[in-house]
Amino acid sequence: MTGEAHASDEYEARLEASEDSPLKAAGRWTAAIFSATLGDAEFEARGAEVVVHSRTDDTVLLRMETSNLEEAERLIVQIRKDLDELSTVDFVDEWGQGNTQSGRHTKES
């Protein structure tokens, strides 16, 4: 990629708390308490998302839900690396445009 701008010039990746529905939040809390009781820290009470925002107008290019903070941290490292190394076109080709929620790729309205 010579002479092209990096995707990081136009976009930034952030870790954000999931905006869970009340039912989903209750399920997360139940799973977290049960998991902690068994001595396992796999489930966390609050979900995390990796969100890629436009630097110019803060619109969302990509939103990916994760099951825990550790997974979110690994994902954001990879996304930030690609933002730094790829052109905007290559980044969008690699990661897709829109929102990814629960394994489905959907457009944000």
C-alpha positions as CSV (number, residue, x, y, z in Angstrom):
1,M,0.0,0.0,0.0
2,T,2.1,2.9,-1.2
3,G,0.8,6.4,-1.2
4,E,-2.7,5.4,0.1
5,A,-4.1,6.7,3.4
6,H,-4.5,4.2,6.2
7,A,-7.9,3.3,7.4
8,S,-6.9,4.6,10.8
9,D,-6.9,8.1,9.3
10,E,-10.7,7.8,8.8
11,Y,-11.8,5.3,11.5
12,E,-11.1,4.4,15.1
13,A,-11.9,1.3,17.1
14,R,-13.4,1.5,20.6
15,L,-14.4,-0.9,23.3
16,E,-17.9,-0.1,24.4
17,A,-20.4,-1.7,26.9
18,S,-23.1,-3.8,25.2
19,E,-26.5,-2.2,25.2
20,D,-28.3,-5.3,26.3
21,S,-32.1,-5.7,26.5
22,P,-33.3,-6.2,30.1
23,L,-33.9,-9.9,29.4
24,K,-30.4,-10.4,28.0
25,A,-28.8,-8.4,30.8
26,A,-30.6,-10.6,33.4
27,G,-29.4,-13.7,31.5
28,R,-25.8,-12.3,31.6
29,W,-26.0,-11.7,35.4
30,T,-27.5,-15.1,36.0
31,A,-24.7,-16.8,33.9
32,A,-22.0,-14.7,35.6
33,I,-23.2,-15.6,39.1
34,F,-23.5,-19.3,38.2
35,S,-20.1,-19.2,36.6
36,A,-18.5,-17.5,39.6
37,T,-20.1,-20.0,41.9
38,L,-18.4,-22.8,40.0
39,G,-15.1,-20.9,40.1
40,D,-15.1,-20.1,36.4
41,A,-14.8,-16.6,35.1
42,E,-16.0,-17.3,31.5
43,F,-19.2,-15.2,31.7
44,E,-19.2,-11.5,32.6
45,A,-22.2,-9.6,33.8
46,R,-21.7,-6.8,31.4
47,G,-21.1,-7.5,27.7
48,A,-18.5,-5.7,25.6
49,E,-18.6,-4.7,21.9
50,V,-15.8,-3.5,19.6
51,V,-17.2,-0.6,17.6
52,V,-15.4,1.1,14.6
53,H,-16.5,4.8,14.3
54,S,-15.8,7.4,11.7
55,R,-13.4,10.1,12.9
56,T,-15.4,12.8,11.0
57,D,-19.0,12.2,12.1
58,D,-18.8,9.3,14.6
59,T,-21.0,7.1,12.5
60,V,-20.6,3.4,13.1
61,L,-18.9,1.3,10.4
62,L,-18.7,-1.9,12.3
63,R,-20.1,-3.3,15.6
64,M,-19.1,-6.7,16.9
65,E,-20.5,-8.2,20.1
66,T,-18.1,-10.4,22.2
67,S,-18.9,-12.8,25.0
68,N,-16.4,-11.3,27.4
69,L,-13.8,-8.5,27.9
70,E,-10.9,-10.8,27.1
71,E,-12.3,-11.6,23.7
72,A,-13.1,-7.9,23.1
73,E,-9.5,-7.0,23.9
74,R,-8.1,-9.5,21.5
75,L,-10.4,-8.4,18.8
76,I,-9.7,-4.7,19.2
77,V,-6.0,-5.3,18.9
78,Q,-6.5,-7.1,15.6
79,I,-8.9,-4.4,14.3
80,R,-6.5,-1.6,15.3
81,K,-3.6,-3.4,13.6
82,D,-5.6,-3.6,10.4
83,L,-6.7,0.0,10.7
84,D,-3.0,1.0,10.9
85,E,-1.9,-1.3,8.1
86,L,-4.7,-1.4,5.5
87,S,-6.2,1.3,3.3
88,T,-9.8,2.2,3.9
89,V,-11.1,0.2,1.0
90,D,-9.0,-2.9,2.0
91,F,-10.2,-2.6,5.7
92,V,-13.9,-2.4,4.6
93,D,-13.3,-5.4,2.3
94,E,-11.7,-7.3,5.1
95,W,-14.1,-6.5,7.9
96,G,-17.3,-5.6,6.1
97,Q,-19.5,-2.6,6.4
98,G,-22.4,-2.3,8.8
99,N,-23.1,-4.0,12.1
100,T,-22.4,-7.5,13.2
101,Q,-24.7,-8.6,16.0
102,S,-25.1,-12.2,17.2
103,G,-23.2,-13.5,14.2
104,R,-25.5,-11.7,11.7
105,H,-24.3,-8.9,9.4
106,T,-26.9,-6.1,9.3
107,K,-27.0,-2.5,8.1
108,E,-27.4,0.3,10.7
109,S,-30.3,2.5,10.0
